[in-house]
Amino acid sequence: MLSKLKIEGIIKVESGLHIGDSGEFAAIGAVDSPVIKDPLTNLPIIPGSSLKGKIRTLLAKTYNNDSIGSKEAINNDDPRIKRLFGATPKDENEPIIIGRLIFRDSILSNAKELEQLGAENYTE
C-alpha cells in the first residue's frame, strides 16, 4: 500500500541567514550576491533545493562511511539515503532509483509582525 506523509516544521533563524541568488553581472560597489526572494511578495525565501541539500548532507555525514566530498562517497551512499533522494546507477545493468521526497520553498511567516514593528527591509 502506498501512502503520503507530510512533514511540516518551523525554521527559527537566530543569526544571519543568506541564501544568495546568482547575479550574472555586478557593477563595482553593487551587491554581488543578492538574497533569493519570492517574485510576488519580494520577501526572502529558503528554496526547497537548499533544504533538500542540507538534509541530504546531514544524513550522509551520519550514515555514510566514506569521507564527505570524495568521489567514492557520491556513489556509495547508504541505501536509506538512495531510497529517499534517488540515485543513478553505477553501470548500465543497475536500475535508476527514483527519489521519494519533495521539498517546497519556505516562506517568511512573520512578515506582518515585522511590518508592525517598523521593519522596512527583511534582510541585513
Secondary structure, DSSP 8 states (H G I E B T S, - for coil): --------------S----B---S---TTS-SS-B-B-TTT--BEE-HHHHHHHHHHHHHHHH--S-TTSHHHHH---HHHHHHH-B--SSTTS--B--------EE-S-HHHHHHTT-S-S--
